[in-house]
Amino acid sequence: MTTSKATTSKAMKTRAGSNEWLVLAGLLLLTIVPSIGGAVRVSELASDPAVTAENARFVTQPLPVLVHIVCVTVYGMLGALQFAPSLRRRSWHRLAGRVLVPAGLGVALTGLWMTAFYDLPAKDTVVVNGVRYVVGTVMVVAIVLAVRAVLRRDFMTHSAWMTRAYALAMGAGTQAVLLGPYTLVVGTPGPVSFTILMTAAWVINAAVAELVIRRRRVRGSV
């Protein structure tokens, strides 16, 4: 009986470990999609490109988008590792958090700045831009609340708010997942379909974040 229990426990730990690394791999893949686009944009700006209607806002004011790209890449990659329980129990988690907070604020604040001051393409409807304002603002608030929670050693609340902020920041990855197949099958999305798909990505990420938070509370872990 003891041997059976030990075998069962070992199998459960192995399965949990496998699930952990599957989740981590999925988050990293979701981060890589916008990171590749960001790398292409940085390469373009570094090559003194010809100004077009598509890139004019980036060429004339490159600093906000460059800061945004660096911050979202760091935040996405490093943030994904925070979802590995084996890493969260180590001092590495705390050190990484000190990088993630400014990186996350950089993502949100530059996103808000670009929405407010860049001449955005016509496909970016008023609704999409309105959602961007909401997402950026909620991200900033979530990170601030997460910092306040950890300072008072409320780690469960800290984890919940950081998870929400990360989910919103990764909206670009989910948007690529939704827009890519749609474009291949249907064609370039029009204003309405573009608005729906863009908004749906943030909604999906927010919903998944709440499910993760609920599961952690049930298990009593951060």
Backbone bond lengths (Angstrom), bond angles and torsions (degrees), N, CA, C in turn:
res aa  C-N    CA-C-N  psi(-1)  N-CA   C-N-CA  omega(-1)  CA-C   N-CA-C  phi
1 M - - - 1.472 - - 1.527 110.78 -
2 T 1.339 116.11 -43.44 1.463 120.22 179.28 1.514 111.05 -62.19
3 T 1.335 115.59 -41.42 1.465 120.77 178.57 1.511 110.88 -62.86
4 S 1.353 115.72 -39.94 1.468 120.73 179.46 1.518 111.20 -63.82
5 K 1.344 115.79 -43.14 1.464 119.78 179.34 1.519 111.15 -64.68
6 A 1.320 116.38 -40.56 1.466 120.71 179.87 1.516 110.86 -64.62
7 T 1.333 115.37 -39.58 1.469 119.93 179.16 1.520 110.86 -65.81
8 T 1.353 115.82 -42.97 1.466 120.50 178.99 1.524 111.09 -62.58
9 S 1.346 115.47 -43.60 1.469 120.39 179.72 1.520 111.06 -62.60
10 K 1.311 115.73 -42.12 1.466 119.93 179.28 1.522 111.34 -63.95
11 A 1.357 115.89 -40.28 1.464 120.27 179.26 1.515 111.14 -64.71
12 M 1.350 116.45 -39.65 1.467 120.77 178.78 1.516 111.21 -64.94
13 K 1.333 116.76 -41.38 1.469 120.08 179.09 1.526 110.89 -65.85
14 T 1.333 115.28 -38.87 1.469 119.37 178.54 1.519 110.88 -64.16
15 R 1.340 115.97 -43.04 1.468 120.60 179.19 1.524 110.84 -64.56
16 A 1.340 116.02 -42.13 1.469 119.95 178.78 1.517 110.70 -62.87
17 G 1.338 115.97 -41.11 1.454 119.45 178.42 1.510 112.27 -63.96
18 S 1.332 116.08 -39.78 1.467 120.47 178.65 1.517 110.70 -64.78
19 N 1.351 116.60 -43.41 1.461 120.58 178.99 1.521 111.12 -62.73
20 E 1.339 115.75 -38.89 1.463 120.52 179.43 1.526 111.02 -58.85
21 W 1.326 115.83 -46.14 1.457 119.24 -176.84 1.526 111.73 -75.23
22 L 1.334 117.28 -26.32 1.467 119.75 174.63 1.528 110.39 -67.50
23 V 1.332 115.66 -43.07 1.471 120.32 177.73 1.524 109.90 -62.78
24 L 1.320 116.13 -44.53 1.461 120.71 -179.99 1.525 111.04 -61.00
25 A 1.332 116.32 -44.35 1.466 120.36 179.18 1.528 110.84 -62.54
26 G 1.330 116.37 -41.44 1.460 120.01 179.35 1.519 112.42 -62.50
27 L 1.335 116.31 -42.84 1.466 120.42 179.38 1.530 111.52 -66.43
28 L 1.319 116.21 -39.15 1.463 119.40 178.57 1.528 110.89 -65.94
29 L 1.323 116.60 -39.72 1.471 119.93 177.44 1.528 110.28 -64.45
30 L 1.333 116.36 -39.60 1.463 120.55 178.66 1.527 110.75 -64.24
31 T 1.324 116.36 -32.03 1.462 121.18 179.10 1.519 111.86 -76.69
32 I 1.331 116.21 -35.04 1.458 120.78 -176.55 1.528 111.76 -62.60
33 V 1.341 116.60 -35.70 1.472 120.23 -176.78 1.531 111.62 -56.38
34 P 1.354 119.26 -58.02 1.474 118.22 178.38 1.531 112.64 -69.39
35 S 1.349 116.76 -26.72 1.465 119.33 179.66 1.527 111.24 -64.52
36 I 1.333 116.19 -37.33 1.465 120.03 177.20 1.524 109.90 -64.31
37 G 1.335 115.52 -43.72 1.465 119.14 177.30 1.513 111.28 -61.27
38 G 1.335 116.49 -38.57 1.454 120.51 178.38 1.514 111.96 -66.22
39 A 1.329 116.41 -40.12 1.465 120.53 178.74 1.525 110.97 -63.36
40 V 1.327 115.38 -38.72 1.474 119.90 177.77 1.519 110.18 -64.24
41 R 1.335 115.73 -41.27 1.469 120.00 179.73 1.527 110.88 -64.88
42 V 1.326 117.54 -42.92 1.468 121.10 179.11 1.519 110.18 -62.41
43 S 1.334 116.22 -43.30 1.465 120.69 178.92 1.526 110.65 -61.71
44 E 1.322 115.99 -40.14 1.465 120.21 179.44 1.528 110.95 -63.33
45 L 1.340 116.41 -46.81 1.464 120.35 -178.27 1.520 111.81 -66.80
46 A 1.316 116.93 -29.16 1.470 120.90 -179.92 1.520 112.14 -76.26
47 S 1.335 117.46 -13.85 1.465 120.76 -175.36 1.524 113.67 -100.19
48 D 1.344 117.07 13.04 1.463 121.37 -179.37 1.534 110.66 53.74
49 P 1.349 116.77 64.42 1.462 120.78 -173.67 1.527 113.26 -74.47
50 A 1.309 114.60 160.38 1.469 120.35 172.34 1.525 107.72 -70.41
51 V 1.310 115.87 140.75 1.462 120.24 -178.24 1.525 109.96 -79.16
52 T 1.332 115.35 126.44 1.459 121.77 177.17 1.525 108.66 -125.24
53 A 1.322 115.55 172.79 1.465 119.42 178.29 1.528 110.99 -62.55
54 E 1.335 116.39 -30.02 1.459 121.00 -177.23 1.526 113.06 -76.66
55 N 1.346 116.94 -35.86 1.468 118.30 -174.18 1.530 113.94 -111.92
56 A 1.319 117.87 2.64 1.467 120.68 -174.65 1.526 112.59 -54.76
57 R 1.328 116.52 -42.57 1.469 119.43 -177.33 1.523 111.60 -65.21
58 F 1.326 116.69 -33.12 1.467 120.47 179.95 1.521 111.86 -77.84
59 V 1.323 116.77 -36.88 1.464 121.12 -178.45 1.521 110.63 -69.86
60 T 1.331 115.98 -41.33 1.466 119.28 -176.99 1.530 112.28 -77.31
61 Q 1.326 116.93 -29.88 1.460 120.67 178.56 1.538 109.11 -136.47
62 P 1.323 116.81 77.17 1.473 119.86 -172.67 1.532 115.22 -77.01
63 L 1.338 117.95 -25.10 1.464 119.93 -172.06 1.531 113.76 -58.11
64 P 1.341 120.01 -48.55 1.479 118.90 -178.64 1.517 113.18 -58.68
65 V 1.323 117.72 -43.90 1.463 119.28 -177.62 1.523 111.25 -71.02
66 L 1.341 117.53 -34.37 1.461 120.12 177.65 1.530 111.03 -66.08
67 V 1.327 116.31 -44.05 1.466 120.08 177.26 1.531 109.67 -62.63
68 H 1.329 116.48 -41.65 1.461 121.09 179.68 1.528 111.19 -60.67
69 I 1.313 116.61 -44.80 1.466 121.41 -178.60 1.529 111.08 -63.46
70 V 1.322 116.20 -46.78 1.475 119.96 179.67 1.529 110.32 -61.90
71 C 1.333 115.94 -46.69 1.464 120.02 -177.42 1.528 111.99 -64.58
72 V 1.331 117.33 -43.83 1.466 119.23 -176.69 1.524 110.99 -70.32
73 T 1.332 117.54 -31.00 1.465 120.11 177.43 1.530 110.61 -68.83
74 V 1.324 116.14 -47.26 1.468 120.36 177.73 1.519 110.61 -62.92
75 Y 1.318 116.15 -46.79 1.468 121.75 -177.50 1.526 110.89 -63.00
76 G 1.326 116.37 -42.47 1.458 120.00 -178.51 1.509 112.77 -67.44
77 M 1.323 116.99 -48.49 1.461 121.47 -177.15 1.531 111.70 -68.55
78 L 1.323 115.85 -50.12 1.460 120.10 -177.66 1.527 110.79 -69.73
79 G 1.325 115.57 -37.68 1.462 120.04 179.92 1.513 112.29 -63.98
80 A 1.326 117.15 -35.24 1.461 120.34 179.11 1.527 110.83 -59.75
81 L 1.320 116.66 -37.80 1.465 121.12 -178.49 1.529 111.98 -67.12
82 Q 1.333 116.55 -23.05 1.466 119.79 179.48 1.526 112.37 -70.16
83 F 1.328 116.80 -13.70 1.462 119.89 179.77 1.525 112.03 -87.72
84 A 1.318 117.35 0.69 1.470 121.22 176.82 1.524 108.33 -90.53
85 P 1.340 118.95 110.78 1.472 121.25 -178.10 1.522 113.33 -54.15
86 S 1.316 117.22 -35.99 1.459 120.07 -178.59 1.522 111.79 -64.26
87 L 1.334 116.93 -26.88 1.467 120.75 178.27 1.523 111.30 -88.31
88 R 1.332 116.96 -32.09 1.461 120.25 -178.63 1.519 111.99 -64.63
89 R 1.312 117.33 -22.86 1.461 120.27 -178.07 1.527 112.16 -86.70
90 R 1.298 117.42 4.56 1.460 120.54 -178.13 1.529 110.07 -113.43
91 S 1.342 115.72 165.24 1.466 120.07 -179.45 1.524 111.07 -63.35
92 W 1.339 116.28 -21.16 1.468 120.27 178.65 1.517 111.20 -56.04
93 H 1.319 116.63 -36.42 1.468 121.06 -178.64 1.532 111.08 -59.25
94 R 1.333 115.48 -42.58 1.462 120.04 -179.68 1.527 111.01 -67.93
95 L 1.317 116.85 -42.36 1.462 120.08 179.89 1.522 111.27 -64.86
96 A 1.331 116.14 -42.03 1.463 120.22 179.01 1.524 110.59 -63.68
97 G 1.320 116.47 -36.13 1.458 120.40 179.90 1.517 112.68 -61.33
98 R 1.327 116.86 -32.22 1.468 120.18 179.37 1.528 111.98 -70.17
99 V 1.317 115.98 -20.19 1.471 120.56 173.75 1.518 110.34 -88.77
100 L 1.323 115.72 -37.45 1.464 120.40 -175.37 1.530 113.06 -66.93
101 V 1.310 117.38 -36.41 1.472 119.51 -178.09 1.531 111.52 -61.20
102 P 1.347 119.80 -55.04 1.473 118.41 177.83 1.519 112.84 -65.02
103 A 1.338 117.22 -34.73 1.467 119.30 178.59 1.515 110.55 -64.70
104 G 1.333 116.82 -43.51 1.457 120.42 179.16 1.515 112.52 -64.01
105 L 1.328 116.21 -42.09 1.469 119.88 176.57 1.530 110.13 -63.51
106 G 1.347 116.39 -36.86 1.465 120.13 177.00 1.514 111.71 -62.54
107 V 1.339 116.50 -41.46 1.467 120.79 177.71 1.526 110.47 -59.95
108 A 1.319 115.66 -50.97 1.461 120.44 -175.32 1.525 112.63 -66.95
109 L 1.333 116.60 -46.84 1.470 120.09 -174.90 1.527 112.33 -69.57
110 T 1.337 117.14 -39.66 1.466 118.37 177.17 1.532 110.80 -69.75
111 G 1.338 115.63 -33.91 1.462 118.61 175.68 1.518 111.72 -62.38
112 L 1.322 115.73 -43.03 1.466 120.11 177.64 1.528 110.88 -65.03
113 W 1.344 116.27 -41.43 1.464 119.94 -179.35 1.527 110.59 -62.37
114 M 1.328 116.65 -46.56 1.463 120.19 -178.32 1.519 111.61 -64.20
115 T 1.337 116.66 -37.90 1.466 119.82 177.77 1.525 110.77 -64.21
116 A 1.327 115.33 -37.59 1.471 119.72 -176.14 1.527 113.17 -78.67
117 F 1.341 117.83 -36.31 1.460 119.39 -168.63 1.526 115.91 -116.49
118 Y 1.319 118.45 -18.01 1.459 119.24 175.73 1.528 110.33 -77.00
119 D 1.326 115.59 148.29 1.468 120.33 169.88 1.524 107.07 -80.85
120 L 1.319 116.51 97.70 1.451 121.04 -173.63 1.521 112.26 -79.61
121 P 1.342 117.70 153.89 1.468 121.35 -179.82 1.523 111.77 -59.83
122 A 1.333 115.74 158.20 1.460 121.16 -178.23 1.531 112.10 -61.71
123 K 1.341 117.42 -29.73 1.473 120.37 -178.27 1.523 111.67 -66.37
124 D 1.335 116.84 -21.51 1.462 119.77 177.86 1.523 108.73 -80.93
125 T 1.312 115.75 94.31 1.459 121.42 -175.37 1.529 111.52 -70.57
126 V 1.314 114.63 169.69 1.465 120.56 177.71 1.523 110.54 -59.62
127 V 1.327 116.05 -36.52 1.462 120.08 -179.86 1.530 110.75 -65.80
128 V 1.325 117.14 -46.26 1.463 120.88 178.94 1.526 110.10 -59.42
129 N 1.320 116.93 -45.83 1.456 120.04 -179.57 1.528 111.26 -65.48
130 G 1.331 116.42 -35.73 1.464 120.24 175.96 1.524 111.18 -62.81
131 V 1.332 115.59 -41.99 1.470 120.21 178.07 1.527 109.91 -65.19
132 R 1.334 117.07 -37.96 1.469 119.89 177.30 1.526 111.21 -59.66
133 Y 1.324 116.88 -41.68 1.468 120.06 177.56 1.527 110.69 -61.42
134 V 1.325 116.15 -42.96 1.465 120.59 -179.86 1.532 110.09 -64.22
135 V 1.333 116.31 -47.98 1.466 121.24 -177.87 1.532 110.66 -61.30
136 G 1.327 117.20 -47.39 1.462 120.52 -179.91 1.512 112.38 -61.99
137 T 1.325 115.92 -42.71 1.466 120.00 -179.84 1.522 111.32 -66.09
138 V 1.332 116.56 -44.27 1.470 120.30 179.40 1.527 110.49 -63.30
139 M 1.332 116.84 -37.41 1.468 120.13 177.36 1.521 111.45 -60.05
140 V 1.328 116.03 -47.76 1.468 120.07 179.85 1.525 110.20 -60.14
141 V 1.326 116.33 -47.86 1.470 120.62 -179.62 1.529 110.71 -61.27
142 A 1.342 116.74 -42.99 1.462 120.91 -179.01 1.521 111.66 -61.56
143 I 1.319 116.75 -43.11 1.468 120.00 -179.35 1.528 110.91 -67.53
144 V 1.329 116.72 -40.94 1.471 120.14 177.99 1.526 110.21 -62.57
145 L 1.336 117.13 -44.32 1.467 120.68 178.96 1.529 111.04 -65.57
146 A 1.336 116.76 -34.07 1.464 120.75 177.85 1.524 110.83 -65.21
147 V 1.325 116.00 -41.78 1.471 120.41 178.72 1.529 110.27 -65.49
148 R 1.326 116.82 -43.53 1.465 120.41 178.10 1.530 110.81 -60.19
149 A 1.326 116.06 -41.03 1.463 120.22 -178.66 1.523 111.86 -65.14
150 V 1.341 116.55 -43.14 1.469 118.50 -177.87 1.526 110.97 -70.35
151 L 1.327 117.74 -29.68 1.470 120.21 178.12 1.525 111.39 -66.25
152 R 1.345 116.06 -30.19 1.465 118.55 176.28 1.531 111.44 -97.21
153 R 1.353 114.84 12.75 1.463 123.32 174.79 1.534 112.85 63.76
154 D 1.314 115.56 30.21 1.469 121.28 173.58 1.529 106.40 -94.68
155 F 1.317 116.30 81.79 1.454 121.51 -170.94 1.532 113.25 -70.49
156 M 1.324 117.19 -31.05 1.455 119.74 178.98 1.534 110.93 -64.97
157 T 1.333 115.55 -45.83 1.464 119.85 178.43 1.524 110.78 -66.51
158 H 1.330 116.17 -40.60 1.467 120.88 176.82 1.530 110.89 -56.79
159 S 1.319 115.84 -47.54 1.466 120.74 -179.72 1.517 111.55 -61.63
160 A 1.332 116.27 -40.91 1.470 120.33 -178.52 1.527 111.29 -62.99
161 W 1.330 116.76 -46.34 1.467 119.18 -177.58 1.520 112.35 -70.09
162 M 1.323 117.36 -36.26 1.463 119.87 177.17 1.532 110.84 -67.72
163 T 1.321 116.72 -35.14 1.463 120.48 176.84 1.524 110.55 -64.37
164 R 1.322 117.14 -42.17 1.469 120.80 178.52 1.531 110.94 -63.39
165 A 1.319 115.62 -43.99 1.465 119.43 -179.72 1.528 110.81 -62.98
166 Y 1.318 116.20 -42.47 1.467 120.14 -179.72 1.522 110.82 -64.37
167 A 1.315 116.82 -42.99 1.469 120.64 -179.96 1.518 111.49 -58.90
168 L 1.310 116.86 -42.85 1.470 120.41 179.76 1.525 110.92 -67.74
169 A 1.327 116.84 -39.84 1.467 120.38 179.96 1.519 111.50 -63.48
170 M 1.335 116.73 -31.46 1.460 120.86 -178.70 1.529 112.94 -85.08
171 G 1.331 116.02 12.22 1.460 119.80 177.70 1.512 112.92 -57.64
172 A 1.335 117.56 -34.32 1.466 120.61 -179.05 1.525 111.51 -62.36
173 G 1.338 116.64 -36.68 1.454 119.92 178.56 1.518 111.90 -65.69
174 T 1.323 116.06 -44.50 1.467 120.51 178.99 1.524 110.73 -67.87
175 Q 1.314 116.66 -34.78 1.472 119.70 176.50 1.518 111.06 -61.92
176 A 1.322 116.63 -40.98 1.467 120.15 177.53 1.524 110.59 -63.15
177 V 1.341 116.31 -39.29 1.461 121.08 179.58 1.531 110.62 -64.25
178 L 1.325 117.06 -36.79 1.462 120.82 -179.51 1.526 112.38 -81.01
179 L 1.327 115.84 -44.74 1.466 119.94 -175.54 1.525 112.84 -72.58
180 G 1.338 116.64 -34.39 1.464 120.14 -178.11 1.518 112.95 -58.63
181 P 1.350 118.26 -58.77 1.464 119.81 179.07 1.533 112.99 -61.97
182 Y 1.326 116.64 -36.48 1.466 119.69 179.36 1.523 110.26 -61.25
183 T 1.320 115.83 -45.23 1.464 120.07 -179.48 1.519 111.22 -64.54
184 L 1.328 117.39 -38.93 1.463 120.80 179.70 1.524 112.04 -66.73
185 V 1.318 116.61 -39.47 1.464 121.29 -174.88 1.531 112.11 -86.71
186 V 1.321 116.74 -46.41 1.470 121.39 -173.19 1.522 112.54 -99.99
187 G 1.333 116.82 -35.76 1.460 121.91 -174.76 1.517 110.10 117.96
188 T 1.301 116.13 -176.92 1.468 120.61 -179.33 1.519 110.30 -57.80
189 P 1.322 118.10 124.77 1.468 119.51 -178.07 1.523 112.35 -67.66
190 G 1.314 115.22 141.95 1.458 120.56 174.87 1.513 110.22 -79.21
191 P 1.328 117.63 179.74 1.470 120.96 -177.02 1.528 113.65 -55.80
192 V 1.335 116.82 -41.86 1.471 119.74 -176.91 1.526 110.94 -69.75
193 S 1.326 116.63 -50.39 1.463 119.89 -179.24 1.527 110.95 -65.42
194 F 1.330 117.06 -36.32 1.459 120.79 177.57 1.531 110.05 -62.21
195 T 1.309 116.48 -44.51 1.458 121.60 179.26 1.521 111.03 -62.21
196 I 1.323 116.67 -44.42 1.466 121.10 -179.22 1.525 111.24 -63.11
197 L 1.327 116.29 -46.82 1.468 120.29 -177.13 1.525 111.65 -67.50
198 M 1.317 116.42 -42.27 1.468 119.79 179.07 1.527 110.83 -61.95
199 T 1.321 115.77 -46.93 1.467 120.37 -179.06 1.517 111.05 -67.24
200 A 1.334 116.60 -39.60 1.463 121.01 -179.70 1.522 111.42 -59.40
201 A 1.315 117.27 -36.41 1.468 120.83 -179.13 1.525 110.76 -61.07
202 W 1.317 117.14 -46.19 1.463 119.89 178.81 1.522 111.52 -66.27
203 V 1.338 116.31 -38.99 1.469 120.44 179.17 1.521 110.45 -63.82
204 I 1.327 116.77 -43.64 1.468 121.17 178.88 1.522 110.37 -60.55
205 N 1.325 116.40 -47.68 1.470 120.08 -179.15 1.522 111.57 -62.12
206 A 1.335 116.11 -41.46 1.470 119.99 179.55 1.524 110.59 -64.49
207 A 1.330 117.05 -40.05 1.463 120.98 179.76 1.525 111.00 -65.79
208 V 1.326 116.74 -42.99 1.469 120.72 178.58 1.532 109.67 -63.16
209 A 1.320 116.69 -40.41 1.467 120.31 179.31 1.529 110.69 -59.64
210 E 1.325 116.95 -43.01 1.460 120.12 -179.81 1.523 111.45 -65.59
211 L 1.321 117.31 -35.66 1.465 120.61 176.48 1.527 110.90 -65.12
212 V 1.327 115.90 -42.65 1.475 120.44 177.98 1.524 110.38 -62.02
213 I 1.319 116.16 -44.71 1.464 121.00 -179.53 1.525 110.60 -62.11
214 R 1.322 116.68 -42.14 1.468 120.35 -179.97 1.528 110.87 -64.01
215 R 1.323 116.34 -42.30 1.471 119.90 179.94 1.527 111.07 -63.85
216 R 1.335 116.34 -38.88 1.464 119.09 178.37 1.526 111.26 -64.16
217 R 1.325 116.30 -39.94 1.459 119.63 -179.28 1.523 110.51 -66.17
218 V 1.319 116.54 -39.13 1.461 120.43 178.20 1.517 110.68 -62.67
219 R 1.344 115.38 -41.21 1.462 120.19 -179.63 1.518 113.09 -80.25
220 G 1.348 115.35 -15.63 1.455 119.13 179.27 1.495 113.96 73.40
221 S 1.373 116.88 29.94 1.467 120.69 179.72 1.501 109.53 -125.17
222 V 1.358 116.34 160.35 1.461 121.49 177.47 1.501 110.35 -110.53
